């Protein structure tokens, strides 16, 4: 064992020569140390070894700052073997007595673990300081004190280091730190030195002379300036018809300089944690209060006195406006907030009429005053309901046509309870909703116009708003091209029109932008074969509004016509009277009559026309040239999709 101790000693003196792993200080183990005498002890807090797999146990020793080994410092069992410690084991009790454990300044605990027989050693150290820092305190003379009082003051942070304070001179006193500050009589500034000690003992505990460390001395100082309260703010936190409460917050050293405030007919109140509360106050009027600082001598105030005033605020709804009134004892201009947002400046003790109110909306006000002394904020006014003298303007109306040809009128949703009136011709309807529906108006015949107005709960009737549906119709330009035209929409500002192409179930297939024009064309070859219907949409992008027109069937009729004259002179031009057009036919029937109604030509063709040949009358009758003149005709054409087209008219035979 002596060799083992020597081995540790060699490590301390010559750490490089030892093949060992040195772990970081304070990470391998820690110690719960209560080092201020009066029952102090050292206990292992956590096990640095984990689960040992073999080898030597932990060996704990301690050394003085200069690493001089103390022969009696090795902890041993009664049989002389090194003492092993586990988590929670007591190392020393009372810092003296057991194992002569009585270091005076500091010591180092050494942990040694051998990984196994012949293996390397893990060595770690933890230095424990038992030097007691002297208590930090202030002692100053109370100004204007006839008894020459002095105050002994301790900063709040000292509670982490001390529990008990012992005054050794010039008076004998003992008290707990929580009972400070401490006042003493009959001491003059600069004439006396106070000496004190601090520990974690209780009042009345004895203390061994060996543990009397941490003494501090200080001469009584002259009283020094006390700062003024800083960043003072006042708010009314509650209010009723007769009483309320205020809360005053500020920054300042209330630990050393407790602050007081005065209100009329109230005793000064001590601030707690930089906040002062005043309750059961008549906050319907403006109260003035003063905030000032005292030292612990409770003498006259120090620094500037901060004076603020509460703001009493009231609001009431009147016809056409909200009346807001403040009562304020100060001279500063106030800032008025409306529903949590800045509204306008407010003169003290003034009344304003807020006319920017809507019928049925809730309003709440709050006033704020700011000056060099701080900030005052009023309580929130009671919530009041706006009673406007003008109805809200109807900004838009959507008059749209549904798939089943029903017209729906939707006005802007009112801001509060209101009644919509809708006039259609001589009829007038009303609805508490903002939606009307009409089944008896045919949108496929014409545009229908409406007049909407709004009666709010304040009995205000809005300016009428006109609206008209879109009436759309189509025109076939050729066998493959169709044009659409429509009336302007009335009811909101139109940014653009869209031409919707729909299938047989009215589902959107394609949308064609028509800009701000009220006419557009489509080519049959450029759209889907499933296109069955078309509809016009008026769009307002800002409000996301859409008004729809009537639905138009897309039905391309065959483009066929007959001329009103022909010249059968054999020049190859207009030699035959027949139809003109490109629509494919399945059958062509025609009869020509003279002026007396006699049939002079007839045909019924089914085969030749399928190949694109157009049969007709060549201007002969009974193999002779018919005389020039006026004739009449009747024709019946059947298209390949089964449609029957009938034509009749007069024609001129020209020779």
C-alpha positions as CSV (number, residue, x, y, z in Angstrom):
1,X,0.0,0.0,0.0
2,X,2.9,2.4,0.7
3,X,4.0,1.8,-2.9
4,X,0.5,2.7,-4.1
5,X,0.5,6.0,-2.2
6,X,3.9,6.8,-3.5
7,X,2.6,6.1,-7.0
8,X,0.0,8.8,-6.6
9,X,2.5,11.1,-5.1
10,X,4.7,10.7,-8.1
11,X,1.8,11.5,-10.4
12,X,1.3,14.8,-8.6
13,X,4.9,15.7,-8.9
14,X,5.7,14.2,-12.3
15,X,2.4,13.8,-14.3
16,X,4.1,13.2,-17.6
17,X,5.8,10.1,-16.5
18,X,2.6,8.3,-15.5
19,X,0.7,6.5,-18.2
20,X,-2.8,7.4,-17.1
21,X,-5.9,9.0,-18.6
22,X,-6.7,12.3,-16.9
23,X,-10.4,13.2,-17.2
24,X,-11.8,16.7,-17.2
25,X,-12.2,18.3,-13.8
26,X,-15.6,18.3,-12.3
27,X,-17.1,16.0,-14.9
28,X,-16.2,12.7,-13.3
29,X,-17.5,13.4,-9.9
30,X,-18.8,16.2,-7.8
31,X,-19.1,16.9,-4.1
32,X,-22.0,18.5,-2.1
33,X,-20.0,20.9,0.1
34,X,-21.3,22.9,2.9
35,X,-18.1,24.6,3.9
36,X,-19.1,27.2,6.3
37,X,-18.7,25.2,9.5
38,X,-21.7,24.5,11.8
39,X,-22.3,21.0,10.7
40,X,-20.5,21.2,7.3
41,X,-19.9,18.0,5.4
42,X,-18.6,16.6,2.1
43,X,-20.6,13.9,0.2
44,X,-20.0,12.1,-3.1
45,X,-22.7,13.3,-5.5
46,X,-22.3,11.1,-8.5
47,X,-20.4,7.9,-9.3
48,X,-17.5,8.6,-11.8
49,X,-16.7,5.0,-12.2
50,X,-19.9,3.6,-13.7
51,X,-20.0,-0.1,-13.5
52,X,-16.5,-1.4,-12.4
53,X,-15.3,-4.4,-14.3
54,X,-12.5,-5.2,-11.9
55,X,-9.3,-3.7,-10.4
56,X,-8.9,-1.4,-7.5
57,X,-11.6,0.6,-5.8
58,X,-11.8,4.4,-5.7
59,X,-9.1,6.0,-3.6
60,X,-9.8,9.5,-2.4
61,X,-7.1,11.7,-1.0
62,X,-6.7,15.4,-0.7
63,X,-3.8,17.8,-1.0
64,X,-3.1,21.4,-0.2
65,X,-2.8,24.0,-2.9
66,X,1.0,23.4,-3.2
67,X,0.4,19.6,-3.6
68,X,2.3,18.8,-0.5
69,X,1.1,15.4,0.6
70,X,-0.4,15.1,4.0
71,X,0.4,11.8,5.6
72,X,-2.8,11.8,7.6
73,X,-4.9,12.8,4.6
74,X,-5.5,9.4,3.1
75,X,-8.8,7.9,3.9
76,X,-8.3,4.4,5.2
77,X,-10.4,1.6,6.6
78,X,-9.7,0.5,10.1
79,X,-7.4,-2.2,8.8
80,X,-5.3,0.4,7.0
81,X,-6.5,-0.4,3.5
82,X,-7.4,2.5,1.2
83,X,-11.0,3.6,1.8
84,X,-13.4,3.3,-1.2
85,X,-16.3,5.7,-1.5
86,X,-19.7,5.2,-3.2
87,X,-22.3,7.7,-4.3
88,X,-23.8,9.4,-1.3
89,X,-21.0,8.4,1.1
90,X,-20.0,11.0,3.6
91,X,-16.3,12.0,3.2
92,X,-16.0,14.4,6.2
93,X,-18.3,15.7,8.8
94,X,-17.8,19.1,10.5
95,X,-14.5,19.6,8.5
96,X,-12.6,18.5,11.6
97,X,-12.4,15.6,13.9
98,X,-12.9,12.5,11.7
99,X,-9.6,11.6,10.0
100,X,-8.2,14.9,11.1
101,X,-10.2,16.5,8.2
102,X,-9.5,20.2,8.9
103,X,-8.0,22.0,5.9
104,X,-7.7,25.7,6.2
105,X,-7.9,27.1,2.7
106,X,-8.6,24.6,0.0
107,X,-7.9,21.0,-0.9
108,X,-8.0,18.7,-3.9
109,X,-9.8,15.4,-4.0
110,X,-8.0,12.8,-6.1
111,X,-9.9,9.8,-7.7
112,X,-7.8,6.9,-8.9
113,X,-9.2,3.9,-10.7
114,X,-7.2,1.0,-12.0
115,X,-9.0,-0.6,-15.0
116,X,-7.7,-4.0,-14.1
117,X,-4.7,-5.8,-12.7
118,X,-1.7,-4.3,-14.4
119,X,-4.0,-2.0,-16.4
120,X,-3.8,1.8,-16.8
121,X,-5.0,4.1,-14.1
122,X,-7.8,6.7,-14.6
123,X,-7.0,9.7,-12.4
124,X,-9.1,12.7,-11.9
125,X,-9.1,15.6,-9.4
126,X,-11.6,18.1,-8.1
127,X,-10.4,21.2,-6.2
128,X,-12.6,22.3,-3.3
129,X,-12.2,25.9,-2.1
130,X,-13.3,26.5,1.5
131,X,-12.3,30.1,1.6
132,X,-15.2,32.1,2.8
133,X,-15.8,35.4,0.8
134,X,-16.7,38.2,3.2
135,X,-20.3,39.4,3.1
136,X,-21.0,42.4,0.9
137,X,-22.9,45.1,2.7
138,X,-23.4,48.8,2.9
139,X,-23.7,50.9,6.0
140,X,-24.8,54.6,5.8
141,X,-26.0,57.2,8.1
142,X,-29.6,58.3,8.0
143,X,-29.9,62.0,7.0
144,X,-31.7,64.4,9.4
145,X,-31.6,61.7,12.1
146,X,-31.5,63.2,15.7
147,X,-30.5,59.7,17.0
148,X,-27.5,59.4,14.6
149,X,-29.1,56.2,13.1
150,X,-27.2,54.0,10.7
151,X,-28.6,51.4,8.4
152,X,-26.9,48.1,7.6
153,X,-28.0,46.9,4.2
154,X,-27.3,43.7,2.3
155,X,-27.9,43.1,-1.4
156,X,-30.4,40.5,-2.4
157,X,-27.7,38.4,-4.1
158,X,-26.0,37.7,-0.7
159,X,-28.7,35.2,0.1
160,X,-27.0,32.6,-2.0
161,X,-23.9,32.8,0.2
162,X,-25.2,33.5,3.7
163,X,-28.1,32.7,5.9
164,X,-27.0,34.2,9.2
165,X,-25.2,37.5,9.8
166,X,-23.1,38.0,13.0
167,X,-22.1,41.6,13.9
168,X,-18.9,41.4,16.0
169,X,-18.2,45.0,16.5
170,X,-18.9,47.7,17.5
171,X,-22.1,46.0,18.8
172,X,-22.9,42.3,19.2
173,X,-25.8,41.3,17.1
174,X,-26.9,38.2,15.3
175,X,-29.8,38.0,12.8
176,X,-31.0,36.2,9.7
177,X,-30.3,37.9,6.3
178,X,-34.0,38.0,5.6
179,X,-34.5,40.4,8.6
180,X,-32.4,43.1,7.0
181,X,-31.9,46.0,6.6
182,X,-30.8,46.6,10.2
183,X,-30.8,49.9,12.0
184,X,-28.6,51.0,14.9
185,X,-28.7,54.2,16.9
186,X,-26.1,56.7,18.2
187,X,-23.4,56.2,15.5
188,X,-21.8,59.1,13.7
189,X,-20.7,58.8,10.1
190,X,-17.0,58.1,9.6
191,X,-16.4,57.5,13.3
192,X,-17.2,53.8,13.6
193,X,-16.2,50.6,11.8
194,X,-18.6,47.7,11.6
195,X,-17.2,44.1,11.4
196,X,-19.5,41.2,10.5
197,X,-19.4,37.6,9.5
198,X,-21.8,35.4,7.6
199,X,-22.7,31.7,7.5
200,X,-25.5,29.3,6.9
201,X,-26.2,28.7,10.6
202,X,-29.3,29.6,12.6
203,X,-29.4,32.3,15.2
204,X,-28.0,31.0,18.4
205,X,-25.8,28.3,16.8
206,X,-22.3,28.0,18.2
207,X,-19.2,28.4,15.9
208,X,-15.8,26.9,16.4
209,X,-13.0,29.3,16.4
210,X,-11.4,27.4,13.5
211,X,-14.4,28.2,11.4
212,X,-14.5,32.0,12.0
213,X,-13.7,33.1,8.5
214,X,-15.3,35.6,6.1
215,X,-15.0,38.7,8.2
216,X,-15.7,42.0,6.6
217,X,-15.4,45.5,7.9
218,X,-16.6,48.9,6.7
219,X,-16.7,52.4,8.0
220,X,-20.1,54.2,8.2
221,X,-20.6,56.2,5.0
222,X,-22.3,59.4,4.4
223,X,-25.8,59.0,2.9
224,X,-25.6,59.0,-0.9
225,X,-28.0,60.1,-3.6
226,X,-31.0,58.0,-4.2
227,X,-32.1,57.8,-7.9
228,X,-35.5,59.0,-9.0
229,X,-38.1,56.5,-10.2
230,X,-37.6,55.7,-13.9
231,X,-39.9,54.7,-16.7
232,X,-43.1,55.2,-14.7
233,X,-46.3,54.0,-16.3
234,X,-49.8,54.1,-15.0
235,X,-52.8,52.1,-16.1
236,X,-56.4,51.9,-14.9
237,X,-56.9,48.1,-14.7
238,X,-60.5,48.0,-13.7
239,X,-63.4,50.3,-13.5
240,X,-67.1,50.4,-12.7
241,X,-69.5,53.2,-12.1
242,X,-68.2,54.1,-8.7
243,X,-64.8,52.5,-8.1
244,X,-61.8,51.0,-9.9
245,X,-58.2,50.2,-9.5
246,X,-54.9,51.5,-10.9
247,X,-51.6,49.8,-11.4
248,X,-48.3,51.7,-11.3
249,X,-45.2,50.1,-12.7
250,X,-41.7,51.7,-12.8
251,X,-38.0,50.8,-12.8
252,X,-35.8,51.6,-9.9
253,X,-33.9,50.0,-7.0
254,X,-36.8,49.1,-4.7
255,X,-34.5,46.7,-2.8
256,X,-32.3,49.5,-1.5
257,X,-34.7,52.4,-2.0
258,X,-38.4,51.4,-1.5
259,X,-40.7,53.7,-3.3
260,X,-43.9,55.3,-2.0
261,X,-46.8,56.9,-3.7
262,X,-49.5,59.3,-2.6
263,X,-53.1,59.7,-3.7
264,X,-55.6,62.2,-2.4
265,X,-57.0,61.0,0.9
266,X,-54.7,58.0,1.0
267,X,-51.7,57.1,3.1
268,X,-48.4,56.5,1.3
269,X,-48.1,53.0,0.0
270,X,-44.9,50.9,-0.3
271,X,-44.0,49.6,-3.7
272,X,-43.5,45.8,-4.1
273,X,-41.4,44.5,-7.0
274,X,-41.6,47.7,-8.9
275,X,-45.4,47.7,-8.9
276,X,-47.9,49.6,-6.9
277,X,-51.6,48.8,-6.8
278,X,-54.4,51.1,-5.8
279,X,-57.9,49.7,-5.3
280,X,-61.4,51.0,-4.7
281,X,-60.6,54.3,-6.3
282,X,-63.0,56.6,-8.1
283,X,-61.6,56.3,-11.6
284,X,-64.5,58.2,-13.1
285,X,-62.4,61.3,-12.3
286,X,-58.8,62.1,-12.9
287,X,-56.6,61.2,-9.9
288,X,-53.2,62.6,-9.4
289,X,-50.5,60.6,-7.6
290,X,-46.9,61.2,-6.8
291,X,-44.2,58.6,-6.7
292,X,-41.0,59.2,-4.8
293,X,-38.1,57.3,-3.2
294,X,-37.2,56.8,0.5
295,X,-34.2,55.1,1.9
296,X,-34.5,52.6,4.8
297,X,-34.2,55.5,7.2
298,X,-37.7,56.5,6.1
299,X,-36.5,60.1,5.9
300,X,-37.5,62.7,3.4
301,X,-37.8,61.7,-0.2
302,X,-34.8,61.7,-2.6
303,X,-34.5,62.5,-6.2
304,X,-37.3,63.8,-8.4
305,X,-40.9,63.2,-7.5
306,X,-42.8,61.7,-10.4
307,X,-46.3,62.9,-10.7
308,X,-48.9,61.3,-13.0
309,X,-52.6,61.5,-13.5
310,X,-55.2,58.9,-14.2
311,X,-57.4,59.3,-17.3
312,X,-61.1,58.9,-16.9
313,X,-62.7,58.0,-20.3
314,X,-66.4,57.6,-21.3
315,X,-68.0,56.8,-24.6
316,X,-71.7,56.8,-25.6
317,X,-73.5,56.1,-28.9
318,X,-75.5,59.0,-30.4
319,X,-77.4,59.1,-33.6
320,X,-74.8,59.5,-36.3
321,X,-71.7,59.5,-34.1
322,X,-70.0,58.2,-31.0
323,X,-69.4,60.7,-28.2
324,X,-66.0,60.2,-26.4
325,X,-65.1,62.3,-23.4
326,X,-62.0,62.3,-21.2
327,X,-61.3,63.8,-17.7
328,X,-57.6,64.5,-17.2
329,X,-55.8,66.6,-14.6
330,X,-52.7,67.0,-16.7
331,X,-51.9,69.4,-19.6
332,X,-50.6,66.9,-22.1
333,X,-52.3,66.0,-25.3
334,X,-53.8,62.6,-25.2
335,X,-53.7,59.9,-27.9
336,X,-57.0,58.2,-28.5
337,X,-57.1,54.6,-29.7
338,X,-60.2,53.1,-31.4
339,X,-60.6,49.3,-31.4
340,X,-56.9,48.9,-30.6
341,X,-55.6,51.2,-33.4
342,X,-54.4,54.8,-33.3
343,X,-57.3,57.2,-34.0
344,X,-56.5,60.8,-33.2
345,X,-55.1,63.3,-30.7
346,X,-57.3,64.3,-27.8
347,X,-57.2,67.5,-25.8
348,X,-57.5,67.1,-22.0
349,X,-61.1,67.3,-20.7
350,X,-62.4,67.4,-24.3
351,X,-65.3,65.8,-26.0
352,X,-65.1,64.5,-29.6
353,X,-67.7,63.2,-32.0
354,X,-66.5,60.2,-33.9
355,X,-68.6,60.1,-37.0
356,X,-66.7,57.3,-38.8
357,X,-69.0,54.7,-37.3
358,X,-71.1,52.0,-39.0
359,X,-74.5,50.9,-37.8
360,X,-74.4,47.8,-35.6
361,X,-70.6,47.6,-35.2
362,X,-69.0,47.5,-31.8
363,X,-66.6,50.2,-30.7
364,X,-64.2,50.6,-27.8
365,X,-61.8,53.4,-27.0
366,X,-58.7,54.0,-24.8
367,X,-56.7,57.1,-24.1
368,X,-53.0,57.5,-23.5
369,X,-50.9,60.3,-22.1
370,X,-47.1,60.5,-22.2
371,X,-44.8,63.1,-20.7
372,X,-41.4,63.4,-19.0
373,X,-42.8,61.7,-15.8
374,X,-44.1,58.6,-17.6
375,X,-47.1,57.2,-19.3
376,X,-50.8,57.0,-18.2
377,X,-53.3,54.8,-19.9
378,X,-57.0,54.8,-19.3
379,X,-59.3,51.9,-18.8
380,X,-61.0,50.6,-22.0
381,X,-64.3,52.4,-22.5
382,X,-67.5,50.3,-22.4
383,X,-68.3,48.7,-25.7
384,X,-70.8,50.7,-27.6
385,X,-72.8,49.9,-30.7
386,X,-72.5,52.3,-33.6
387,X,-75.7,54.2,-34.5
388,X,-74.9,55.7,-37.9
389,X,-77.2,58.2,-39.6
390,X,-76.3,56.9,-43.0
391,X,-76.7,53.4,-44.3
392,X,-73.7,51.5,-45.6
393,X,-73.4,51.9,-49.4
394,X,-74.1,48.8,-51.4
395,X,-70.9,48.5,-53.3
396,X,-71.9,45.7,-55.6
397,X,-74.8,43.4,-56.6
398,X,-74.4,40.1,-58.4
399,X,-77.3,39.3,-60.8
400,X,-76.6,35.9,-62.2
401,X,-78.4,33.1,-64.1
402,X,-78.2,29.6,-62.8
403,X,-78.1,26.4,-64.9
404,X,-81.9,26.0,-64.7
405,X,-82.5,29.6,-65.9
406,X,-83.3,30.9,-62.5
407,X,-82.1,34.5,-61.8
408,X,-80.3,35.0,-58.4
409,X,-79.7,38.5,-57.0
410,X,-77.0,38.7,-54.3
411,X,-76.2,42.0,-52.7
412,X,-73.1,42.8,-50.6
413,X,-73.4,41.2,-47.2
414,X,-74.4,44.0,-44.8
415,X,-72.0,44.8,-41.9
416,X,-74.9,44.4,-39.4
417,X,-78.5,43.3,-39.3
418,X,-80.3,44.9,-42.1
419,X,-83.2,44.4,-44.6
420,X,-82.7,44.3,-48.4
421,X,-85.3,45.7,-50.7
422,X,-85.4,44.6,-54.3
423,X,-87.5,46.3,-57.0
424,X,-88.3,44.5,-60.3
425,X,-90.5,46.7,-62.4
426,X,-93.5,47.6,-60.2
427,X,-92.9,44.7,-57.8
428,X,-91.0,45.2,-54.6
429,X,-89.6,42.4,-52.4
430,X,-87.8,42.4,-49.1
431,X,-85.5,40.0,-47.4
432,X,-83.4,40.0,-44.3
433,X,-80.9,37.9,-46.2
434,X,-78.9,39.4,-49.0
435,X,-80.0,36.8,-51.6
436,X,-83.1,36.8,-53.9
437,X,-84.2,34.2,-56.4
438,X,-86.6,34.6,-59.4
439,X,-88.1,31.7,-61.4
440,X,-90.7,33.6,-63.4
441,X,-88.3,35.8,-65.3
442,X,-87.0,34.3,-68.5
443,X,-83.3,35.2,-69.0
444,X,-83.3,33.8,-72.5
445,X,-85.6,36.6,-73.8
446,X,-83.9,39.7,-72.6
447,X,-81.8,41.3,-69.8
448,X,-83.6,41.9,-66.6
449,X,-82.8,44.9,-64.4
450,X,-83.3,45.3,-60.6
451,X,-83.0,48.1,-58.0
452,X,-81.6,47.2,-54.6
453,X,-81.6,49.2,-51.4
454,X,-80.6,48.4,-47.8
455,X,-82.5,49.4,-44.6
456,X,-80.2,49.0,-41.6
457,X,-81.2,48.5,-38.0
458,X,-80.6,52.2,-37.4
459,X,-83.5,52.9,-39.9
460,X,-81.2,54.3,-42.6
461,X,-82.1,53.5,-46.2
462,X,-79.1,53.3,-48.6
463,X,-78.8,54.9,-52.0
464,X,-80.4,52.5,-54.5
465,X,-78.1,50.2,-56.5
466,X,-79.0,49.1,-60.0
467,X,-78.2,45.8,-61.5
468,X,-78.9,44.0,-64.8
469,X,-78.4,40.5,-65.9
470,X,-76.4,39.7,-69.1
471,X,-78.4,38.7,-72.1
472,X,-76.4,36.8,-74.6
473,X,-77.2,35.5,-78.1
474,X,-75.4,33.8,-80.9
475,X,-75.2,34.3,-84.7
476,X,-74.0,31.7,-87.1
477,X,-71.5,33.2,-89.5
478,X,-70.7,30.1,-91.5
479,X,-70.9,26.3,-91.3
480,X,-67.9,26.4,-89.0
481,X,-68.0,29.8,-87.3
482,X,-70.3,31.4,-84.7
483,X,-70.4,34.8,-83.2
484,X,-71.7,35.8,-79.7
485,X,-72.8,39.1,-78.5
486,X,-74.2,40.2,-75.1
487,X,-75.4,43.2,-73.1
488,X,-73.2,45.0,-70.6
489,X,-73.4,43.8,-67.0
490,X,-74.7,46.3,-64.5
491,X,-74.1,45.8,-60.8
492,X,-70.3,46.0,-60.3
493,X,-67.3,47.2,-62.2
494,X,-66.4,44.6,-64.8
495,X,-62.7,43.9,-65.3
496,X,-63.2,41.4,-68.1
497,X,-65.7,39.0,-69.8
498,X,-65.1,35.3,-70.2
499,X,-66.8,33.1,-72.8
500,X,-67.5,29.7,-71.1
501,X,-67.9,26.6,-73.3
502,X,-69.9,23.9,-71.6
503,X,-70.7,20.3,-72.2
504,X,-74.2,18.8,-72.1
505,X,-74.1,18.6,-68.3
506,X,-73.2,22.3,-68.1
507,X,-69.7,21.5,-67.0
508,X,-67.0,23.9,-68.1
509,X,-64.8,22.7,-70.9
510,X,-63.0,25.8,-72.0
511,X,-62.8,29.5,-71.0
512,X,-62.0,32.1,-73.6
513,X,-61.1,35.6,-72.5
514,X,-63.1,38.3,-74.3
515,X,-61.5,41.3,-72.6
516,X,-63.9,44.2,-72.0
517,X,-65.7,43.6,-75.4
518,X,-69.3,42.4,-75.7
519,X,-68.7,40.3,-78.8
520,X,-66.6,37.2,-79.6
521,X,-66.4,34.5,-82.2
522,X,-65.5,30.8,-82.1
523,X,-64.4,28.4,-84.8
524,X,-66.1,25.0,-84.7
525,X,-62.8,23.3,-85.6
526,X,-61.0,24.8,-82.6
527,X,-63.3,23.7,-79.8
528,X,-64.1,20.4,-78.2
529,X,-66.6,18.2,-80.0
530,X,-68.4,17.9,-76.6
531,X,-69.2,21.6,-76.6
532,X,-73.0,21.9,-76.3
533,X,-73.6,25.3,-74.6
534,X,-72.0,28.7,-74.1
535,X,-72.4,31.2,-71.3
536,X,-70.9,34.7,-70.7
537,X,-69.3,35.6,-67.3
538,X,-68.7,39.1,-66.1
539,X,-65.6,39.2,-63.7
540,X,-64.6,41.5,-61.0
541,X,-61.2,40.5,-59.7
542,X,-60.9,42.8,-56.7
543,X,-64.0,41.4,-55.0
544,X,-63.8,38.0,-56.6
545,X,-67.3,38.4,-58.2
546,X,-68.8,36.6,-61.1
547,X,-72.2,37.2,-62.8
548,X,-73.4,34.7,-65.4
549,X,-75.6,35.2,-68.5
550,X,-78.3,33.0,-69.9
551,X,-77.1,29.7,-71.4
552,X,-76.9,29.6,-75.2
553,X,-77.1,26.3,-77.1
554,X,-74.3,25.8,-79.7
555,X,-76.2,24.3,-82.7
556,X,-74.6,24.9,-86.1
557,X,-77.3,25.0,-88.7
558,X,-76.5,24.0,-92.3
559,X,-75.6,27.1,-94.3
560,X,-77.8,26.7,-97.5
561,X,-79.4,29.3,-99.7
562,X,-80.9,29.7,-103.2
563,X,-80.1,32.5,-105.7
564,X,-82.8,34.7,-107.0
565,X,-81.7,34.6,-110.7
566,X,-79.7,32.5,-113.1
567,X,-78.5,32.8,-116.8
568,X,-78.6,29.4,-118.6
569,X,-76.6,30.7,-121.7
570,X,-74.0,27.9,-121.7
571,X,-71.1,30.0,-120.6
572,X,-70.5,27.8,-117.6
573,X,-71.5,30.5,-115.1
574,X,-74.9,30.3,-113.3
575,X,-76.2,28.0,-116.0
576,X,-78.2,25.9,-113.5
577,X,-80.6,27.0,-110.8
578,X,-79.8,25.0,-107.6
579,X,-78.9,25.6,-103.9
580,X,-75.6,27.2,-102.7
581,X,-73.9,25.8,-99.6
582,X,-71.3,23.3,-98.3
583,X,-73.5,21.3,-95.9
584,X,-73.7,17.6,-96.8
585,X,-77.1,16.5,-98.0
586,X,-78.8,13.2,-98.0
587,X,-81.8,14.2,-100.3
588,X,-82.7,17.1,-102.5
589,X,-86.2,17.8,-103.8
590,X,-87.3,20.8,-105.9
591,X,-90.2,22.0,-108.1
592,X,-90.3,24.9,-110.5
593,X,-93.5,26.7,-111.4
594,X,-94.3,29.2,-114.2
595,X,-96.3,32.4,-113.6
596,X,-99.6,30.4,-113.9
597,X,-98.6,27.9,-111.3
598,X,-97.9,25.1,-113.7
599,X,-95.1,22.7,-112.9
600,X,-92.4,23.0,-115.5
601,X,-89.6,21.1,-113.6
602,X,-89.3,18.7,-110.7
603,X,-86.5,16.5,-109.2
604,X,-85.9,14.2,-106.3
605,X,-82.2,13.3,-106.0
606,X,-80.5,11.1,-103.4
607,X,-77.5,9.6,-105.0
608,X,-75.7,12.2,-107.0
609,X,-75.6,14.8,-104.2
610,X,-73.7,12.4,-102.0
611,X,-70.7,12.9,-104.2
612,X,-70.9,16.6,-104.1
613,X,-72.9,17.0,-107.4
614,X,-75.6,19.7,-107.2
615,X,-78.4,18.9,-109.6
616,X,-80.9,21.7,-110.6
617,X,-83.0,23.2,-113.4
618,X,-81.1,24.1,-116.6
619,X,-83.8,26.6,-117.8
620,X,-85.6,24.2,-120.3
621,X,-89.2,23.0,-120.6
622,X,-90.0,20.0,-122.7
623,X,-86.5,20.1,-124.2
624,X,-87.1,23.7,-125.3
625,X,-85.6,26.8,-123.8
626,X,-88.0,28.3,-121.4
627,X,-88.7,32.0,-122.0
628,X,-87.0,34.6,-119.8
629,X,-89.1,35.8,-117.0
630,X,-90.2,35.2,-113.4
631,X,-90.7,31.8,-112.0
632,X,-91.3,30.4,-108.5
633,X,-89.8,27.4,-106.7
634,X,-90.2,25.1,-103.7
635,X,-87.3,23.0,-102.3
636,X,-86.9,20.5,-99.6
637,X,-83.4,19.4,-98.4
638,X,-82.5,16.7,-95.9
639,X,-79.1,16.8,-94.3
640,X,-77.0,13.8,-93.4
641,X,-77.8,14.3,-89.7
642,X,-81.5,14.1,-90.4
643,X,-82.5,17.8,-90.4
644,X,-85.1,18.9,-93.0
645,X,-84.8,22.3,-94.6
646,X,-87.6,23.9,-96.6
647,X,-87.2,26.8,-99.0
648,X,-89.5,28.7,-101.4
649,X,-89.2,31.9,-103.4
650,X,-89.2,33.7,-106.7
651,X,-86.4,33.5,-109.3
652,X,-85.6,35.3,-112.6
653,X,-84.6,33.5,-115.7
654,X,-82.3,35.8,-117.7
655,X,-81.4,35.3,-121.3
